Amino acid sequence: MVLTTTKIETIRKQFPILNQELNGKPLVYFDNAATSQKPLSVIKAIEDYYKTINSNVHRGVHQLSQLATDAFEESREVCREFVNAKSIKEINFTKGTTESINLVAYSFGRKFVSKGDEIIISEMEHHSNIVPWQILCEEREAVLKIAPINSKGELDMEAFENLISAKTKLVSIVFISNSLGTINPAKRIIELAHNVGAKVMLDAAQAAPHQKLDVQDLDCDFLSLSAHKMFGPTGMGLLYGKEEILEEMLPYQAGGEMIKEVSFEKTTYNELPFKFEAGTPNISGAIALKASIDFINEIGWDFIEQQEKALLDYGTERLTEIEGLKIIGTADNKASVISFLLGDAHPFDVGVLLDNMGIAIRTGHHCCQPLMNVLGIEGTCRASFAVYNTKEEIDRLYEGLLRAQKMLM
Ligand code: C6P
């Protein structure tokens, strides 16, 4: 597939950070699954907010506060469109995926999960989608069940179906694995869970930057994403939840904003989505999240998907040429993430050598220690691509790996 060079060049110009040398070499940034870089429009949105309308939201009668509130709420509407939720009541701003999952574990879990109930996750989950459920299950005397993966790093759907039963209260599953790149069959998983009356939480931290999300089509009950992985700011994200379920849930944190009336005798809670947004929120973060979604919409999903597929195919082809290199995660349906091992070399050593050549990859367990245990390895090297990456950069990685191989073996 031919990559549209001019469009990529135009996109890259929006990311000044990419245009620099590190360790005396032009930077190749392949750590996008950890966090993506930010375009000028996102950086400007933060700067403009502080320069022109900085003020607290939903509180002031004064004009600045109203301008800040309008911009903040405009972002919520853009987020609603981005995931295709029915109502802005279903869009709760959070710090990111980790907080979103914790919110559901705390608030849904403590209301609806009781002794003997079961929660299903999978072997490929990030720690954020393991530990909150462990804590909940321990507290509620519920049972955490783990759906296995096959040798390609795909969810074993037969085993998954066998785990689902009338006891299943919730399935919490990653949409796209950060370590393996596997794209899970979310719609099928949701259908199976709903057949037994279980709810489904989708961890879309890695899906949101790579493909169009549609919560109504998926029919998921909850979905989380992190702005910083989709060209937006850190410390910002959202939890989508079906309105009728969120209405039933108790607040996650308590304080300002989430209340309607407070007296020493009794407090009533604010309406959705404010019920789950205690305290002063990340106002500039929300405004910058809107800018990042605008940026994605401007490029368009067709182009993003086509470019990332081209990078994945080319990267897989080139890396496979390297003798002794093993790709970890070879799912048929895969996002632009390549985890690999270079012979017996420790991933950390490979990462440091590549860094010396100006190439940034992530190494280690990628916050998926249980997955690494299942695979019988300590960790991997991971190159994760974004729409602004190029074939030439993949060639740099290829050459860098050949040099690293010579040094380490
Ligand atoms: N994965 C990575 O390098 P936060 O930190 O809340 O924005 O996202 C947590 C998270 C949850 N689920 C998945 C699938 C993720 O990939 C991540 C973050 C980064 O892979 C940092 S560990």
Boltz pocket constraint, residues with backbone or C-beta under 6 A from the ligand:
constraints:
  - pocket:
      binder: B
      contacts: [[A, 33], [A, 34], [A, 35], [A, 95], [A, 96], [A, 97], [A, 98], [A, 99], [A, 126], [A, 128], [A, 129], [A, 174], [A, 176], [A, 177], [A, 178], [A, 179], [A, 203], [A, 205], [A, 206], [A, 226], [A, 362], [A, 366], [A, 367]]
      max_distance: 6.0
